[in-house]
Amino acid sequence: MHQTGSICDVPGIRVGHAQNDIGKTGCTVIIPENGAVAGIDIRGSAPGTREVETLQPVRLVPKIHAILLTGGSAFGLDASGGVQQFLEERDIGYDVGITKVPIVPSAVIFDLREGDAKIRPDKQMGYDASAHATSKPPKEGRVGAGRGATVGKAAGYEFRMKGGIGTNSIKLGEIYVGSLVVVNAFGDVIDPHSGAIIAGARDSESNGFINCEQYLKTYAIEPFPVEPFRAATNTTLAVVATDALLTKEETIKVAQMAQDGLSRAIRPVHTPYDGDLVFCLSVGQKRGNVTTIGLVAAELVADAIVRAVEIANNLE
């Protein structure tokens, strides 16, 4: 399956980007027009998040009102305040009687080394991304949260290639499933259909690829050759959305299954130096098979990862 389309094919989903080209950073907001039942699955060891605890089954809040994906590492979480402001101005949020509190789970990538490290997504950028959100297919590649994304850093940052944003969708009968990913991986990106590396650590002598997996196997006993603070500059983020009616527990299961898409397209993945995670949003009332939705979500995520690096590096 190699799908086109975008996550905005799911009825009620809007996406907006904002970025700073000097800082080479940005943020991307996904807004479900009527809120969404949501779940999350985190596999990487270095996540940067906000309000994701609300996605656990026993938590009070039944729906979220936006998802923020942002650069800037932990500093970029400031952008979530702008998303909240935008939604509050439109009377959107969890009703607490005296006001409505927008619930905006957020996650970051590390992109501080690509541009001016002192320029990060902030409240204004989060607001701008929200204001730009539409149901039109969003731009892909080096935009929004993917503006400073990179891949293939196992052998050192200097061997990297560009990462970015990719999105796609499929229709299963009457149900839509879509995905959007921000690819900023420690490992190489693999075409799951051919098994070939398409983006990753470049070998300057051969003009080919170092092959991160083979490179790392040479350090099975000796210390890792790249300092931890240089290695921990990664994370792939994914959002899966569907207009099938899912419970919070079911969205978590779909997010878990969608992680298989990262495993198919990134090697190695879920390392100590990545903060890999997947959000799942349910925005509809249609009946759907959770197992099938999770299966398709994994395929969509894998293909969206490939799409992101193809567009970012002009490989198409």
N, C-alpha and C positions, 0 to 999 in steps of 0.2 A: 504494500500500500504506500503510495507516494502522493499524499493529498495536497491540494492547494486550498484556496479559501483562507479564512481567518477565524479567530476566536469570536469575532463580531458576527459571524453567521449564526451564533447561538442567540435567539431572540432575547432582547433586553440587556445585552452586554455592550458596554461602551469602553473604548480605550483612548487614552491620551498620553502624549509624550511631552516632556520639556527637557532642555539640556543647556549646557554651557560649553562652547567649543574650545575656550581657552583652558578650562579645567578638564576638558575631555571627560565629562561626567554628566549624569542626568537621571531622570526618574520616569517611571511609567506607571500610570494608574489604570486599574480595571474597575469599572463601576457597574454593578448590577442595578438596573433602574428601580427594581422593587425589592432590593436586598437579596441576600442569598444565604441558604444553609451552606455551611462551609466546614471543611476539614483540612488537616495538614499531616504530612509525613516528613520527618527530618532524618536524613541519613548521614550527612557530612558532620565532621567533628568541630567545625568552626563557624556555626551559624551566627548571624546577627539579626535579631528580630524584635518586634514590638507587638503586643496584644495577641500573640498567637495562643496564649493559654486559654483565651475565650473560646477557642475552637474545640476544646476537649468536651466529651459527651456530657459530663456532669455539671458544666458551667451554665450560668443563668441565661445569658444572652442567646436568643434563638437564631438570630441572623446577623450577618455582617453587612456593611454598607459600601465598602470599597476594599481593594487590595492595592498596596503600594509596593512596587519593586524599585529599588533605588541604588545608585552608586554611592560613593563617599564613605564606604565602610560604616562603622557605627555612627559617625557624624551625620550620615545621610538620613538617619531616622528622624531628624528634625523636619524633614519634608512632610511627614505624616500630619503635622499640625496644620499645614496648609490645606491638605485634603479634608481634614475635619472642619476647618473654617468654611471651605467651599460648600460642604454638605450641610453644615449647620445653617448657613445663610438661606438654604433652600428647604429648611425644616425637615431634614432627613437625619434619622438617627434612632437610637433606642430611647423610648419615651420614659423619662424618670419623673414625670409630673410637672416640674418647674421648667424643664427644657428637654430637648432631645440630644442625646450624646451619640455622634457617629462612631461606629466601631470600624476601625481601619487596621486590620492586621498587616504588618509590614515586614519586609526582609531586604537585606542588603547584599551587594557584592563589593569586593575590594578592587578599586580602580585608581587609587591615589597615585600610583607611579606613572600613569599615562600622561597626565597633564599637570597643571598647577595644583599641588596637593592641598593648598589652602582654600581652593574653591571647591565647595561641596554642595550637593542638593540641600536646600533650606526650605523654610516655610513658604516663601514666595514661589519657589520652583514647584513645590507640591501643589500649590493653588493653581499655578499656570497649567500644569499637566491635567488637572481636573477640569479646568475651563476648556481645554482643548479636546476633551474626551468626546468621541462621536461613535456612531455605529458603523462608520465607513471602515474598510480594511485599513489597519494601522500600517505605518511605514515599518520596514524591517531593516536589519543590518545594524550599522553603527548609529543608532538613534536611542533617545530616551535612556533607560537604565542600561542599555547596551553600548552607549557612546564610548566608554573606555574599557569595554570588555576584551579579554585576551584569552588565548588557549595555548597549551603545550609548554608548560613552564617547569617540567620535572628536571630538566637539565640546566635550568637557569633562565631568568627573565629575558635575557638578550636573545634567546632562541625562539621566542613566542611568535604566534600569528594573531590576527584579529579575531575576536569573538563578536557577538552582537545578539540581536533579537530575531527570532523566527516565530511564525504563527501559521496555523492551518486548521482544517476542520473536516468533518465527514458527517453525512446524514445517514442514520440507520433507521430505515422506515420513516417514522414521523419524528424521530428524536435526532437532535443535533448534538455533536460532541466537538469541542474545539480546544486548542491548546495555544499557549504563548510561552516562550522560553527566553531566558536571558542566559547566554552561554559564556561563562567566564572560568573555564575549567583548568585545573592543574594538568590534566592528561591530554591526550590526543583525541580528536574527533574522528570517528570511524563511520564510513558508510555502512549501515547494517545490512544492506542488500548485497554488497560486494566484499565486505570485510576489509576494504582498503582504507588507509589513513588519508583523509582529505584535508586536514588542517591540524597543526600541532607544532612540536619542536622541530625547527628547521636545522638541517646539517649544512653549514656554510660551505663545506668543501665539496660535497656531492650535489648540493642544491636539492636534495631530497629530504627525507624525514629521519630524525634520530631514532624514532620509535621509543616512546617513553617507557613502555612495558619492558622491552629488552634492556634499555639503559638502566632501569631500576634494579633489574635482576643481577646486575654486576655488583650491587651493593647490598647483597643479602646478609653479610656479616659486618662489613665495615660501616662506619657512620655515614649517614646520608650526606652527600657532597654539598648540598645547598643549605645555607643557614636557615633555620626555621622561620625567622622573621621575613626572609625573602621568599620562602616557599609558600607561606600562608597568605597568598594574594589572590584567592580564587573564589569559587562558588557558582553553581548553576542553579537558577531558580526557574520553576515552572508553575504555570496556572492551567488547570484543566477546568472547563465549564461545560455544563449540559443543561438542557431544558427538561430532562427527566426529573421526576420527584424523588429525591433521596433524603434519608434521615442523616443526621450528623454522623452517626456510626458508618453509614454507607459511603458518605463522602470521604471519610478517613480510609476506608477500604479501597476506594478508587484511587486516592492519592498514593496509597501503598503500592498498588499494582502499576500505577503510572511511573513509579520509580524505575521499573524495568526498562523504560525507554532511555533513561540516563545510562543504565548499564550496557545497553545495546550500542549506544552511540558515543560513549566516552570511555577511554581506557588509559590509566585506571580512573575509577570514579569513587565517590564517597570516602576520600582519603582524609587523613588528619588535617590536611591543609585546605579542604573544601568545606563549605557550609551548605551543601546541597539539600534542597527541600522542594516539595510539591504541595501546592494548594489545590483543592477541588471545590468548585462552586456548583450548587444546584439551584436553578432559577425558574424551574417550571413545575407543571402539574401532571406531566405525561408519565405513563407507566414505562418502566425500563428495567432491563436485566442488569443488575449490578456487575455480575461477572463479565458480561459482554462489554459494558461501558468501560470497565477497568482494562480489559484486553485491548480495546481500541485506543484508550487513552495512552497506553504504553507505546503503541505504534505511532500515534500522532506526536508524542513528545520526542521520540527518536528521530522522526523525519523533520520536525521543527528545529531540532538541534543542527542537523545537517543543513537545512535551509538557512539558518542564521549565519553559519560560517561561510557558506557559498556566497551569500549576498555581501557579507562584510568584506570578503577577500576577492570579490569579482570572479568567482570560480564557475559561475553558471555558463 
